[in-house]
């Protein structure tokens, strides 16, 4: 199992069901994380066990999913809960190529590359970002003008995700 101790600083990006997330989890996520309310997050995972996966390897969760926890804090449990809205085994990110690109981008394009952070949410402690479907469309159009081989595929991914009505979740 890959856990927090073994996480790399690679750009990982996933097609994300922003509509369902913003209706179901987003309205209370900030308060739960600020209060470190592990019980509410665990209850959410338990109630959605058939839709949640391990954020480490993408495997579906079993009823004993809490045995996989390393820290057991609200950030880690929120990481498991968030998988209701994306499949961790379907990474479309830039991997380690992002660092070279990120260094060369102006601030406005860095937002296009990453998305927006949510208050208090950073389960990997290296950055987590979200784009709505509309933001993914705008980001793809903005980034499409940059000549960088790995970025071409990423722009295609943004276009496909937004075209399918999905946003994007980026994490490291």
C-alpha positions in Angstrom: 0.0 0.0 0.0 1.3 3.5 -0.9 0.6 5.8 2.0 1.5 9.3 3.0 5.0 8.4 3.8 5.6 7.2 0.3 3.9 9.9 -1.7 5.8 11.5 -4.5 5.6 15.1 -5.6 4.0 14.2 -8.9 1.1 16.1 -10.5 -1.8 13.8 -10.5 -5.1 14.8 -12.1 -8.4 13.0 -12.1 -11.8 13.5 -13.8 -14.0 14.6 -10.9 -17.7 14.7 -10.5 -17.9 18.3 -9.4 -21.7 18.5 -9.6 -22.3 15.7 -7.1 -19.4 16.8 -4.9 -20.7 20.4 -4.7 -24.2 19.2 -3.9 -23.3 16.5 -1.3 -20.0 17.0 0.4 -18.7 20.5 -0.3 -21.3 22.3 1.8 -20.1 20.8 5.0 -16.5 19.7 4.2 -14.8 23.0 5.4 -16.5 22.9 8.8 -15.8 19.2 9.3 -12.1 19.7 8.5 -11.8 22.8 10.6 -13.3 20.9 13.5 -11.3 17.7 12.8 -14.6 15.8 12.8 -13.4 12.3 11.9 -16.7 10.7 12.9 -18.7 12.6 10.4 -16.2 11.9 7.6 -16.0 8.2 8.5 -19.8 8.0 8.6 -19.9 9.5 5.1 -17.4 6.8 3.8 -19.4 4.0 5.5 -22.7 5.3 4.0 -21.0 5.4 0.6 -18.8 2.3 0.9 -19.8 0.9 -2.5 -18.7 4.1 -4.2 -15.5 4.9 -2.3 -12.0 3.6 -3.1 -8.6 3.6 -1.5 -6.9 6.9 -2.5 -3.6 5.0 -2.5 -4.3 2.3 -5.1 -7.9 2.8 -6.3 -9.2 -0.5 -4.9 -12.8 -0.6 -3.8 -13.2 -0.3 0.0 -14.2 -3.1 2.3 -16.2 -2.6 5.5 -12.8 -2.7 7.3 -11.4 0.2 5.3 -10.4 2.1 8.5 -7.6 -0.5 9.0 -5.9 1.1 6.0 -5.6 4.5 7.7 -2.1 5.6 8.7 -2.8 8.8 10.7 -6.6 8.5 11.1 -7.0 12.3 11.1 -9.7 14.2 9.3 -7.5 15.0 6.3 -6.8 11.3 5.6 -10.4 10.2 6.1 -11.6 13.1 3.8 -9.1 11.7 1.2 -11.0 8.4 1.3 -14.4 10.2 1.3 -13.5 12.2 -1.7 -13.0 9.1 -3.8 -16.8 8.9 -4.2 -16.3 11.5 -6.9 -13.3 10.2 -8.8 -11.4 7.0 -9.5 -7.8 7.2 -8.1 -6.6 4.6 -10.6 -7.3 6.9 -13.5 -4.5 9.5 -13.3 -4.2 11.9 -16.2 -1.7 14.3 -14.5 1.7 15.5 -15.7 3.7 13.4 -13.2 7.1 14.8 -12.5 7.0 16.9 -15.7 4.8 19.4 -13.9 7.7 20.9 -11.9 9.6 22.1 -15.0 6.5 23.5 -16.5 5.2 25.1 -13.3 8.5 27.0 -12.9 8.1 28.6 -16.3 4.4 29.7 -16.0 3.1 33.0 -14.9 0.7 33.0 -11.9 -2.4 33.1 -14.0 -1.4 29.9 -15.8 -0.4 28.1 -12.6 -4.0 28.4 -11.6 -5.0 26.9 -14.9 -2.6 24.1 -14.4 -3.7 23.3 -10.9 -7.1 24.7 -10.1 -8.3 26.3 -6.8 -7.5 25.0 -3.3 -10.4 24.4 -0.9 -10.0 25.8 2.6 -8.5 23.3 5.1 -8.4 20.4 2.5 -4.9 19.0 1.8 -4.8 15.3 2.6 -1.4 14.7 1.1 0.0 17.8 2.6 1.5 18.7 -0.7 -1.4 20.5 -2.4 -4.9 19.6 -3.6 -6.8 21.6 -6.1 -10.2 21.6 -7.9 -11.6 22.8 -11.2 -15.3 23.0 -12.1 -16.2 21.8 -15.6 -16.3 25.4 -16.8 -12.9 26.1 -15.2 -11.4 23.0 -16.8 -12.6 24.3 -20.2 -11.0 27.7 -19.6 -7.8 26.1 -18.3 -7.5 23.8 -21.4 -7.9 26.8 -23.7 -5.4 28.9 -21.9 -2.8 26.1 -21.5 -3.2 24.9 -25.1 -1.1 27.8 -26.3 2.0 26.6 -24.5 4.5 24.4 -26.3 5.3 21.7 -23.9 4.8 18.0 -25.0 3.3 16.6 -21.8 0.9 19.6 -21.6 -0.7 18.6 -24.9 -2.1 15.4 -23.4 -3.2 17.3 -20.3 -5.1 19.8 -22.3 -6.8 17.0 -24.2 -7.7 15.5 -20.8 -9.2 18.8 -19.6 -11.2 19.1 -22.8 -12.6 15.5 -22.4 -13.4 15.9 -18.7 -15.3 19.2 -19.2 -16.9 17.9 -22.3 -18.3 15.0 -20.3 -19.6 17.4 -17.6 -16.8 16.7 -15.1 -14.4 18.9 -13.3 -10.8 18.0 -12.4 -9.1 17.1 -9.1 -5.4 17.7 -8.9 -3.3 16.4 -6.1 0.4 15.7 -5.3 
